[in-house]
Amino acid sequence: MISKRLTAIKNMISNSELVLDVGTDHALLPISLIKEDRVKKVIASDISKATVDEARAQVNKHDLINYIDLRIGDGLEVLASNETPDIIILAGIGGITIKNILMDNEDKWLFKSNLILQPQTDHADIRKYLISKGYFFKREELVKDKGFFYQVINAVPDVNKIDANSLSELEMEMGPKILANPNEVLIEYLNRELVKTKSVIDELQQAKTERARAKLQEMRTRADAISEVLNNHDNTTS
């Protein structure tokens, strides 16, 4: 049984020839993808030899060594020049690290592969970068797993060339698809974020520096945007 976080990633994949899973950990996701016949072959990589050895033990246990190619390496450097995955998975990694991996290897994926990303942080930076490179968000999901919230982003080449300025800061942070389809997980997350944001506003009320006043206005705008989503959801469910 894989986690809710990995299940959300898995459910965004079907009928693929080749998937690259960067930072595969114990290869739980590749094993599940192969066993459910969602992909024909997975390249599963990690920078740690010990982690790859553990993953190999799991793969051998399930007799899937012919379907899961385990490699030691950093980011997309594990790909050969003639390998083009249908999908590249970068999950459980900080957002800036994901962005740097993509920026350093644009020749390996840009307009060649779809991406499934699960950044731990810096979601807005990831979305702004993807839009600047001509990608947009086919699917997005917010998952609560063992008390933590995770965003999963399925990014694909964008034929419509969306303007980043058309998205609000909250949409960049949370994802337009996630905000457009509020569910219990999103409402719980936004209520928590509203409390935290109002706490920051209270601390900044006596702001005297220009920087602090700018931060106060930013937090007020964020609180208003979150409240609007929550109020709209209340109106549609009442």
Order of alpha helices (4+ residues) and beta strands (2+ residues): alpha-beta-alpha-beta-alpha-beta-beta-alpha-alpha-beta-alpha-beta-beta-alpha-alpha-alpha-alpha
